Amino acid sequence: MNINWRVRIRNKAFWLAIIPAMIVLIQAIGAPFGFRWDFGVLTDQLKNIVEAAFCVLAILGIVNDPTTEGFEDSKLAMTYEVPKHRGL
């Protein structure tokens, strides 16, 4: 799998997706061992909404580059040293 990880980890969108995904993963792994995330004043419904939003963020941007087929970055993306900026 050819993915330019150096560029991906410098991208803010990557971190906005990976951090919530890791929180959900930790919570899912801990549940069978009796670990329960204490959200304090949040209700169960609000907690479910937050978890669903984290999952959507994770689906949108962790590994898959939507501009290429499959899970690999394009040859052009593999040459980047920093994320490509839009605009000018």
C-alpha positions as CSV (number, residue, x, y, z in Angstrom):
1,M,0.0,0.0,0.0
2,N,1.6,3.3,-1.1
3,I,0.5,6.1,1.2
4,N,2.6,9.2,1.8
5,W,2.3,9.1,5.6
6,R,4.8,12.0,6.1
7,V,2.4,14.4,4.3
8,R,-0.7,12.8,5.9
9,I,0.5,13.4,9.5
10,R,1.1,17.1,8.7
11,N,-2.5,17.5,7.6
12,K,-5.0,19.0,10.1
13,A,-7.9,17.0,8.7
14,F,-6.0,13.7,9.4
15,W,-5.7,14.6,13.1
16,L,-9.3,15.7,13.2
17,A,-10.2,12.3,12.1
18,I,-7.7,10.1,13.9
19,I,-8.1,11.5,17.4
20,P,-11.8,10.9,17.7
21,A,-11.4,7.5,16.1
22,M,-8.8,6.6,18.7
23,I,-11.1,7.7,21.5
24,V,-13.9,5.5,20.1
25,L,-11.5,2.6,19.7
26,I,-10.3,2.9,23.3
27,Q,-13.8,3.0,24.6
28,A,-14.8,0.0,22.5
29,I,-11.8,-2.0,23.6
30,G,-12.3,-1.0,27.3
31,A,-16.0,-1.9,27.5
32,P,-15.6,-5.7,27.8
33,F,-13.1,-5.1,30.7
34,G,-15.5,-2.9,32.6
35,F,-14.0,0.5,31.5
36,R,-16.7,3.1,31.1
37,W,-15.9,6.5,29.8
38,D,-17.5,9.0,32.3
39,F,-18.8,11.9,30.3
40,G,-20.1,13.6,33.5
41,V,-23.2,15.7,32.7
42,L,-23.7,14.4,29.2
43,T,-26.7,12.3,28.7
44,D,-26.6,8.9,26.9
45,Q,-28.3,10.4,23.8
46,L,-25.7,13.2,23.6
47,K,-22.9,10.7,24.1
48,N,-24.3,8.6,21.2
49,I,-24.4,11.7,18.9
50,V,-20.8,12.6,19.7
51,E,-19.6,9.0,19.1
52,A,-21.5,8.9,15.8
53,A,-19.9,12.3,14.7
54,F,-16.4,10.9,15.7
55,C,-17.1,7.8,13.5
56,V,-18.1,10.0,10.6
57,L,-14.9,12.0,10.9
58,A,-12.9,8.9,11.0
59,I,-14.6,7.5,7.9
60,L,-14.0,10.7,6.0
61,G,-10.3,11.0,6.3
62,I,-8.0,8.6,8.0
63,V,-6.6,6.4,5.2
64,N,-8.6,6.7,2.1
65,D,-7.7,9.4,-0.4
66,P,-11.0,10.1,-2.2
67,T,-9.3,11.5,-5.2
68,T,-7.7,8.1,-6.2
69,E,-9.0,4.6,-6.8
70,G,-8.4,2.2,-3.9
71,F,-6.4,3.0,-0.8
72,E,-3.2,4.3,-2.3
73,D,-2.1,7.9,-2.9
74,S,-1.5,9.0,-6.5
75,K,2.0,9.2,-7.8
76,L,1.8,13.0,-7.6
77,A,0.7,12.9,-3.9
78,M,3.7,10.7,-3.2
79,T,6.0,13.5,-4.3
80,Y,4.6,16.1,-1.8
81,E,6.7,17.1,1.2
82,V,3.8,19.1,2.7
83,P,0.0,19.0,2.0
84,K,-0.9,20.7,-1.3
85,H,-2.6,24.1,-0.7
86,R,-5.7,25.1,-2.6
87,G,-6.2,28.3,-4.4
88,L,-3.5,30.5,-5.9
